[in-house]
Amino acid sequence: MNILLINGASNFSSPKGELNRSLHAMASDLLAEQHENEKTIIEDGYDVASEVEKFLWADVVVYQMPAWWMGAPWTVKKYMDEVLIAGHGALFANDGRTRDDPSKQYGTGGYLTASAICYL
């Protein structure tokens, strides 16, 4: 199985993202024993086109990030916006809605139907 590990830790305040970096490293080491994995550390920078290719390659995407005010940090949201928008045509066709087929609802326009996403 191909697993993309995304580290959304941020060097912020006193913890400096150390827990998230430790968990990301542990997941990478454990998963590497039986699976192929790619890693992205958002804070270190990334190439948007390469990230789209990683999503196309991955069977599973795992996000490791802090929960700030019960949500993802802005750096993770920015990453997702940039990568998913750049993936139009490769990752998704549209939002899925159509007047011709009412069974197709919002969120059904993606191509990666066999992929799983995990948030840690």
N, C-alpha and C positions, 0 to 999 in steps of 0.2 A: 504494500500500500504506500502511496505517495502522500506525505504529510507536510504541509506548510505551517511553520511555527512563526507567529508574528508577535514580537515583543513590543508592547506599547508602554513600557516603563519610561518614566521621566525623572531626570535629576532635579527634584523639587524639594525644597525645604530640608528638614533634617534627615529623613529616611533615604533620600537620594535614589529611590527606585531599586534598592538592593534586594528586597524580597522578590520583586517581579523578575529581576535579572537572575536570581538564584533558581526560581521555579522554572524559568525558561531554559536555563542551562540543564537542569535536572531532566526536564521533559525531553530535551534534545538528546541527551546521553542515553536515556532509557529507550526512547523510540528508535534510535539508531541501531540498537541491537537486532531489531526485526523488521524495520521499515526504512525506506528511503525518506530523507527529510531535507527540506530547504528551510532556511531561516531568514527572517527580516527583522532587523532591529531599527524601528522607526526613527529613534533619536539619532542614529548614526547616519541617516539619509538613505535614499533609495532612488532607483531609476524606475519611473512609472511604467514604461513599456516592459521592463523585465519583471515587474510585479504582476502585470497582466498575464504574462507567460507562466509565472509560478501558479497563479490561480487556475489556469487552463491545465497545468500539469497535475495539480493536487487532487487527491481523492477526499482529503480531510484538511480543513483549515482550523488551526487552533490559535485563538487570541489570548495572550497573557498580558493583562493590564490591570492597573489600579482602578477602583471604582471611585470616582470623584463626584461627590454629591449625587450618588446613585446612578452615575452615567460614565461613559467612556471619556477619557481625556480628550481635549480638543485636537491633540496631535494624531490620535487614532481616527477621529472623525475626519480630519483633513486627509489622512492617508486613504481612507475608504472612499471619500469623495473623488480624489484624484485618480485612484486606480479604477474604480468602477466606471466613472465617466469615460476614461480612456479605453475601457473594455467594451464600450458599446459596439455591437456587431460581432464581437467574439464571445463575451460573457453573457450578453442579453440582447434581445431584439428590440424590446419595448417593455412597457410596464405590464403587459398581458391583457389589458382590457380591450374588448371589442364589442361593437353593437351586433355583429353577425352571430356571435356565439356567447350568450349570457353566462354560460358555465365557466368561461375564462374570466377570472377575476384579477384584481390588482395583485401583482407579484407572480403571475404565471408566465411572464415573458422571458424568463431566463433559460439559458442553454445548459447550465451545470446542474441538472436535476439529480444526478447520482452522487453529488458531493455533499459532504456534511460539514457543518460549521460548529465549533465548540468555543465557548467563552470561559476562560478561567480567571 
